[in-house]
Amino acid sequence: FAASIALAAVLPLLMVAVSRELGVSRPLAWAGAAVLMVSPGTLVGALQPLIDLPAAVWSLGALLAALRATRVAADRGPGRASRRWSIACGAAVAVAVAIRPTSALIVPALMLILGCWRGWLGAALGGLPGALALGVYQASLYGHPLSTGYGNILAALGPEWIGITLRSYVEWLPRVLPGVVGLLPAVGAFFLRDAQSRRRMLGLIVWVVTVAGFYATYPVTHEVWWCLRFLLPAFPPLVLAALLGVQAMVARRE
C-alpha cells in the first residue's frame, strides 16, 4: 500500500517532466498531470496494491529517458550522455516487464521515439541485465525463462472478445478520462511542424493502440469499468499525445 501511494506521488512529477521534454508549456504540463491523477483508473491503482500503477510509472520513466536520449543526441551529437539515457530507458523497460510482462508491448513505441540504431543498442544493453535476471528467476520458479506466474495467458486471448471490449472502451474511457483526450491527438497531429514531433506523436499513438489492442482480446477487460486498469500504462501516453496536440495548435496560431 505504501509503495502504491509513493508511486502515485511520483507519477504526476514524471508526467510534467515528460511533457516538458515534449515541448509542452509548464501550465499545460501540470494540467495534464492533474487530468491523469484525478482519473478513477489512476485512483484505483493508487489505493490498491496492484501491478498496473507500478508498471505505468516505470514505463513512463522509460519514455522520459528515451526523450532525453534523443534531445541530448540532437543537441550534442550521439555522445556519452545520449548513450546513458538510452541505457536508462532499457533498464526502466526491464523493471516494467519484471513487474508486468505485457509492459514489453511498449517497446515498438520506444523504438520509434528513439529513432536510431544507437538508441536501440543502448536500450538493449540497458535492458539485458534485467532480462537475464528475470529469465533466471522465472526458470527457477516455473521451469522456463519465458514462463510466468500467470500461466499460459496467451491461451485465454481471442478475437471473439474484441467487439465487446471495444464497446466497453467507448462507454467507459470517456468517463475515466475526459473524452476530448481521445480526439486531440488526431486533431493536433495536423498542426505538428517538424519530423521529430510527428515521430513522437506517432510513438505515443502506437503505444496506446498496442496496449489497448492487446487487452481488447483479453476476456476480463470488458467485465467492469475498473478492469480498465489493464490500460493504465497507456493512460499517460494518451494524455501526453493530447497535450502535444494542444501545444501544436497553440503554436500554429501564434
C-alpha positions as CSV (number, residue, x, y, z in Angstrom):
1,F,0.0,0.0,0.0
2,A,2.8,2.4,0.9
3,A,4.6,1.6,-2.4
4,S,1.4,2.3,-4.3
5,I,0.9,5.7,-2.7
6,A,4.6,6.6,-3.2
7,L,4.4,5.7,-6.9
8,A,1.2,7.7,-7.3
9,A,3.1,10.7,-5.9
10,V,5.9,10.1,-8.4
11,L,3.5,9.7,-11.4
12,P,2.5,13.4,-11.8
13,L,6.1,14.6,-11.5
14,L,7.1,12.2,-14.2
15,M,4.2,13.4,-16.3
16,V,5.3,17.0,-16.0
17,A,8.9,16.1,-16.8
18,V,7.9,14.1,-19.9
19,S,5.5,16.9,-21.0
20,R,8.3,19.5,-20.8
21,E,10.6,17.2,-22.8
22,L,7.9,17.1,-25.5
23,G,7.9,20.9,-25.6
24,V,4.6,21.4,-23.7
25,S,4.3,24.6,-21.6
26,R,4.6,24.3,-17.9
27,P,0.9,25.2,-17.1
28,L,-0.4,22.8,-19.7
29,A,2.0,20.1,-18.4
30,W,0.6,20.4,-14.9
31,A,-2.9,20.4,-16.3
32,G,-2.2,17.1,-18.0
33,A,-0.8,15.7,-14.8
34,A,-3.9,16.7,-12.9
35,V,-6.2,15.1,-15.5
36,L,-4.3,11.8,-15.1
37,M,-4.2,11.9,-11.3
38,V,-8.0,12.6,-10.9
39,S,-8.8,9.7,-13.2
40,P,-10.7,6.9,-11.4
41,G,-8.4,4.5,-13.2
42,T,-5.3,6.0,-11.6
43,L,-7.0,6.2,-8.2
44,V,-7.8,2.5,-8.3
45,G,-4.2,1.8,-9.0
46,A,-3.1,4.1,-6.2
47,L,-5.4,2.8,-3.5
48,Q,-4.9,-0.9,-4.1
49,P,-1.7,-3.0,-4.3
50,L,-2.0,-3.8,-8.0
51,I,0.8,-4.0,-10.6
52,D,-0.8,-1.6,-13.1
53,L,0.3,1.6,-11.5
54,P,4.0,0.5,-10.9
55,A,4.1,-0.7,-14.5
56,A,2.8,2.6,-15.7
57,V,5.3,4.6,-13.6
58,W,8.3,2.6,-14.8
59,S,7.0,2.7,-18.4
60,L,6.7,6.5,-18.2
61,G,10.2,6.6,-16.8
62,A,11.4,4.7,-19.8
63,L,9.7,7.3,-22.0
64,L,11.4,10.1,-20.2
65,A,14.8,8.5,-20.7
66,A,14.1,7.9,-24.4
67,L,13.1,11.5,-24.9
68,R,16.2,12.8,-23.1
69,A,18.4,10.5,-25.1
70,T,17.1,12.0,-28.4
71,R,17.3,15.5,-27.1
72,V,20.9,15.1,-26.0
73,A,21.8,13.4,-29.3
74,A,20.3,16.3,-31.2
75,D,22.0,19.0,-29.0
76,R,25.4,17.5,-28.7
77,G,25.7,14.6,-31.2
78,P,25.5,10.9,-30.3
79,G,27.9,11.1,-27.4
80,R,28.2,9.6,-24.0
81,A,25.2,11.4,-22.5
82,S,22.9,10.1,-25.2
83,R,24.1,6.5,-24.6
84,R,23.5,6.9,-20.8
85,W,19.9,7.9,-21.3
86,S,19.2,5.2,-23.8
87,I,20.7,2.6,-21.4
88,A,18.5,4.1,-18.7
89,C,15.5,3.7,-21.0
90,G,16.2,0.0,-21.5
91,A,16.8,-0.6,-17.7
92,A,13.4,1.0,-16.9
93,V,11.7,-1.2,-19.5
94,A,13.3,-4.2,-17.9
95,V,11.8,-3.3,-14.5
96,A,8.4,-2.6,-16.0
97,V,8.4,-6.0,-17.7
98,A,9.5,-7.7,-14.5
99,I,6.5,-6.0,-12.8
100,R,4.1,-6.8,-15.6
101,P,5.2,-8.9,-18.6
102,T,2.9,-7.1,-21.0
103,S,5.0,-4.0,-20.5
104,A,7.0,-5.4,-23.4
105,L,4.2,-4.0,-25.6
106,I,5.7,-0.5,-25.3
107,V,9.0,-1.5,-27.0
108,P,7.9,-0.7,-30.6
109,A,6.7,2.8,-29.5
110,L,10.0,3.5,-27.7
111,M,11.9,2.3,-30.8
112,L,10.0,4.9,-32.8
113,I,10.8,7.6,-30.3
114,L,14.5,6.7,-30.0
115,G,14.6,6.7,-33.8
116,C,18.2,5.4,-34.5
117,W,20.3,2.3,-34.1
118,R,22.5,4.0,-31.4
119,G,19.4,4.5,-29.2
120,W,18.2,1.0,-29.8
121,L,21.6,-0.5,-29.0
122,G,21.8,1.5,-25.8
123,A,18.3,0.4,-24.7
124,A,19.1,-3.2,-25.5
125,L,22.2,-3.0,-23.4
126,G,20.3,-1.3,-20.6
127,G,17.6,-4.0,-20.6
128,L,19.8,-7.0,-21.0
129,P,20.8,-7.5,-17.3
130,G,17.2,-7.2,-16.1
131,A,16.1,-9.6,-18.8
132,L,18.7,-12.2,-17.9
133,A,17.9,-11.8,-14.2
134,L,14.1,-12.2,-14.9
135,G,14.8,-15.3,-17.1
136,V,16.8,-17.0,-14.3
137,Y,14.2,-16.1,-11.7
138,Q,11.3,-17.5,-13.8
139,A,13.3,-20.6,-14.8
140,S,13.9,-21.3,-11.1
141,L,10.3,-20.9,-10.2
142,Y,8.3,-22.0,-13.2
143,G,10.8,-24.2,-15.1
144,H,11.4,-22.0,-18.2
145,P,12.9,-18.5,-18.6
146,L,9.7,-17.3,-20.5
147,S,7.2,-18.8,-18.1
148,T,5.5,-16.6,-15.6
149,G,3.2,-16.9,-12.6
150,Y,0.3,-16.1,-14.8
151,G,0.5,-19.4,-16.6
152,N,-0.3,-19.6,-20.3
153,I,-2.2,-16.3,-20.6
154,L,-2.0,-16.4,-24.4
155,A,-4.4,-19.3,-24.4
156,A,-7.1,-17.0,-22.9
157,L,-6.8,-14.4,-25.6
158,G,-9.1,-14.5,-28.6
159,P,-10.7,-12.3,-31.3
160,E,-14.1,-13.1,-30.0
161,W,-13.6,-10.6,-27.1
162,I,-12.6,-7.6,-29.3
163,G,-16.1,-6.4,-30.2
164,I,-17.5,-6.4,-26.6
165,T,-14.2,-4.9,-25.3
166,L,-14.2,-2.1,-27.8
167,R,-17.8,-1.2,-26.8
168,S,-16.6,-1.1,-23.2
169,Y,-13.8,1.2,-24.2
170,V,-16.3,3.6,-26.0
171,E,-18.6,3.6,-23.0
172,W,-16.0,3.9,-20.1
173,L,-12.9,5.5,-21.3
174,P,-14.6,8.9,-21.7
175,R,-15.7,8.5,-18.1
176,V,-12.3,7.8,-16.6
177,L,-10.5,10.4,-18.8
178,P,-12.0,13.5,-20.4
179,G,-13.5,12.5,-23.8
180,V,-11.6,15.2,-25.6
181,V,-8.3,13.5,-24.7
182,G,-9.1,10.8,-27.3
183,L,-9.7,13.4,-30.0
184,L,-6.9,15.9,-29.5
185,P,-4.0,13.7,-30.7
186,A,-5.7,13.1,-34.1
187,V,-6.6,16.8,-34.4
188,G,-3.3,18.1,-33.2
189,A,-1.2,15.9,-35.5
190,F,-2.2,18.1,-38.4
191,F,-0.5,21.1,-36.7
192,L,2.8,19.4,-35.9
193,R,5.5,21.2,-37.9
194,D,8.7,19.1,-37.6
195,A,9.6,15.5,-38.3
196,Q,10.7,14.8,-34.7
197,S,7.4,16.0,-33.2
198,R,5.5,13.8,-35.7
199,R,7.6,10.8,-34.8
200,R,7.0,11.4,-31.2
201,M,3.2,11.7,-31.7
202,L,3.3,8.5,-33.8
203,G,5.2,6.7,-31.0
204,L,2.6,7.8,-28.4
205,I,-0.3,6.7,-30.6
206,V,1.4,3.3,-31.3
207,W,1.9,2.9,-27.5
208,V,-1.8,3.4,-26.8
209,V,-3.1,1.4,-29.7
210,T,-0.7,-1.6,-29.0
211,V,-1.7,-1.8,-25.3
212,A,-5.4,-1.2,-25.9
213,G,-5.4,-3.6,-28.8
214,F,-3.8,-6.4,-26.9
215,Y,-6.2,-6.1,-24.0
216,A,-9.1,-6.0,-26.3
217,T,-8.5,-9.7,-26.9
218,Y,-8.4,-10.4,-23.1
219,P,-11.6,-11.9,-21.7
220,V,-11.5,-9.9,-18.5
221,T,-11.1,-6.3,-19.8
222,H,-14.7,-5.6,-20.5
223,E,-16.2,-7.1,-17.4
224,V,-16.4,-4.0,-15.1
225,W,-15.1,-0.4,-15.5
226,W,-12.2,-0.8,-13.1
227,C,-10.8,-3.6,-15.4
228,L,-9.7,-0.7,-17.5
229,R,-6.8,-0.7,-15.0
230,F,-5.1,-3.0,-17.5
231,L,-4.9,0.0,-19.8
232,L,-3.3,2.2,-17.1
233,P,0.2,2.2,-18.7
234,A,-1.5,3.6,-21.8
235,F,-3.2,6.5,-20.0
236,P,-0.1,8.7,-19.7
237,P,0.9,8.5,-23.4
238,L,-2.7,9.2,-24.3
239,V,-2.8,12.3,-22.2
240,L,0.7,13.3,-23.5
241,A,-0.5,12.9,-27.1
242,A,-3.4,15.2,-26.3
243,L,-1.1,17.8,-24.7
244,L,1.3,17.6,-27.7
245,G,-1.7,18.2,-30.0
246,V,-2.9,21.2,-28.0
247,Q,0.6,22.7,-27.8
248,A,1.0,22.3,-31.6
249,M,-2.4,24.0,-32.2
250,V,-1.4,26.9,-29.9
251,A,2.0,27.3,-31.6
252,R,0.5,27.3,-35.1
253,R,-2.0,30.1,-34.1
254,E,0.9,32.2,-32.7
